[in-house]
Each structure stands twice: as structure tokens, then as C-alpha cells.
Amino acid sequence: MQYNIRKAQKSKGKLRIGLSGPSGSGKTYSALLLASGLTSWDKIVIIDTENGSADLYDSLGEYSVITLEPPYSPENYIGAIKAAEEAGAEVIIIDSVTHEWDGSGGCLESNEKLAQAKFKGNTWAAWSVTTPKHQKFIGTIVSSKAHIITTARSKQDTVQIDGKIKKVGVKEIQREGYEYELTLNFNLDRDGHLAIASKDRTGLFIEADPFVIDQETGKTLLNWANSGVDQAEMKRKQKESALEDLREVLEKKGKDEDLMVASLELNSLSDLSIDQIQQWIKKLSNLPDADEVKQKETAKQEIDLDEVDEAIQKQVKKPSKKYKETIQ
């Protein structure tokens, strides 16, 4: 196997943002403000599993809502995400992902039922079926062409600060490791709705003091997401360069491009992927150059002419019997 070593280069990409906090910490409201900094209101779709909480803030702007009802299975979440994408959403808010894990029809409940029905009560064995479904849900979030903002309920605990008892979120209610898939995650405080980054690949907020999320937060993150190399444009240029190399090889080897397109049943060479183009370049490179073939053919023709000349000379030196009779 060959390994390509290259210089590190940040690419443009879509954000995966998590907001977690206890009930009343302002997750839905903060998510909407954050989304409005990433795109216009009409390009925001919120998938609501929180009993209509998404509709409470319609005064903010004209965003769209998908109401998701039980069962909160990974498949239903995936369907809602796909529907939002097809509707042209540039930002999708999933409010919340907690139900996919610990809701009616979510992974925990469905795994328990599956264990009883097919695995003789063995819940560990049932995870062999449930985990791939959950991973497909995570994969849909990661691969979406839209920015994704997810909210998650967190388990509550109380701490005493300056003599006051305060409710805080400790851990989001989702499968262990969910946070790893996010670009950044904010924990929201119930008192004051202050956010603090618990994970931040952007490096913009990890050292920041607790703050209130607003539209400017979204704009800041959008600028970061849009900085770097456009992967789609870079791949397009790479393919154009590869096609030029392929055409040069075809010409060098004396092969007709139209004939190759027809034999492969393509509309044009552009239908080939970059990998396929490189494979054909490698195959064709093993063939002799057109000039070499021409030289060999010319040499063979010269050899054939020499043989003809030699045969003629033999006929002249040794006339045939019929020829002898004629001249006598």
C-alpha cells in the first residue's frame, strides 16, 4: 500500500454543533439564534421532539419545523434529516437527540424489547442489531451537506456557589462518545443561559468566559467554517488535471479518445472518477509509444522490401525453365 504524505491544510466544511443543558437552560432558543448567524431564517429547519417548543419562538424569524413523534427511532430521525435536506435547509436543528437514545422507541427502549423478543433477554446480544442503527443516525449527521445543530438534555445535579444552590447539567443524555462527532459542544447553564465550550475544535471558545449565545456567535463560526480550502473545487481541479494527463497519454500511445469513450460506454472521459482515470493512465503507460510502433512497422516494411529485392535477384540469376525456352 502506498501512503500519500501531504502538508496539513484546513478545508471548508459544515459545522456539527452541540448544545447540552438541563431543562430551562435555553437550548432551543440558543440553537435558533446560532442558526440565524449561519444562514437566513428561511433556510433553517428544526426537527422538534420537545412537544412543540420549536413553535414558541416564531417571532424570531420564518423558519420551518418538522414535528417528530414517537417512535423516536434512528430511522425516523434519519428520515426527518433527509426531508429537511430535500427542502433546501442550510441549517438543521435537531431538538433534541436525547429522544433517539432515551425516548419512546429510542435505542435503549427498542434494544430492551429486541432482547426479550429475539435474544432471550440478553441485552448485550441485542446491541449487535441496535448499534448499527444508531451509528447510521450518527453517520447521517456527520455526512449531511447542511450545518447541523443538535440539542441534548443533560442529567441535572446541584452545586453550591457563593452560598447559593445552583442546578447544573452534568452529562448529556446520549450514547457515550456522541460528543466526539461534533465540531464543538456548548454546555448551557440554567441560571442566565450562559454557555461554556466543553469541546471546541475551532479554538474560538475553549478559553472564553461563560457567555450568552446569539446571532453573532453563529456568524463567527460561519467565518471559521468558510475559511480554508474548498474541497469540491480542489477535487474538480484535480480531476481536470488528471484528464489532461490521460489525453496526453492517449495521444502519445496513438489511441483514439472517441473510441475509448465508446468502448467504455461513456458520454465522455469526464464520466470517469479520478481513481479510474489514474488506473487507465497506468494501464496505457505500459503500452509502447505510437512513434515506437511506427518505427518498428517502418523497419519491418524495409525488411520485407529487402526480401522482395533478394527474390527478384534470384529470379534474374536463375531464370526459370519456361523463361529459358522462350529466349531459345
Buried (B, 14 or more C-beta within 10 A) or exposed (E): EEEEEEEEEEEBBBBBBBBBBBEEBBBBBBBBBBBBBBBEBEBBBBBBBBEEBBEEBEEBBEBBBBBBEEBBBBEBBBBBBEBBBEEEBBBBBBBBBBBBBBBEBBBBBBBBEBBEEEBEEEBEBBBEBBEEBBEEBBEBBEEBEBBBBBBBBBEBEEEEEEEEEBBBBEBBBBBEEBBEBBBBBBBBBBEEBBBBBBBBBBEBBEEEEBBBBEBEBBBBBBEBBEEEEEEEEEEEEEBEEBBEBBEEBBEBBBBEEEEBBEEEEEEEBEEBEEEBBBEBBEEBEEBEEBEEEEEEEEEEEEEEEEEEEEEEEEEEEEEEEEEEEEEE
